[in-house]
């Protein structure tokens, strides 16, 4: 189907942590208008397209959005890599850490989890 090279097209190499920026990026990852939602919308809508070309286009766009999810996930991981639970809490990421550890979970800036993922 696809060739996965296990490298980011645009490598991410963040040198220092920034928990506030990580919180913003988590919203871009899983918020209502984030990359994950966009990928799911494109990949779901492809089934309603009347032609093979339009289905293929939405598949390509949805797959590209998943690549954006991977880039943002890498950025959040690097921004939070050496943070302590106390630092995460102070930055407003305490409930995310309590539920998911250092894993990235789709939520918006207010820690609202996507209803379909509860």
Secondary structure as UniProt FT lines:
FT   HELIX           19..30
FT   TURN            32..33
FT   HELIX           35..45
FT   HELIX           46..48
FT   HELIX           52..80
FT   TURN            81..82
FT   HELIX           85..90
FT   TURN            91..92
FT   HELIX           94..100
FT   TURN            101..102
FT   TURN            109..110
FT   HELIX           115..117
//
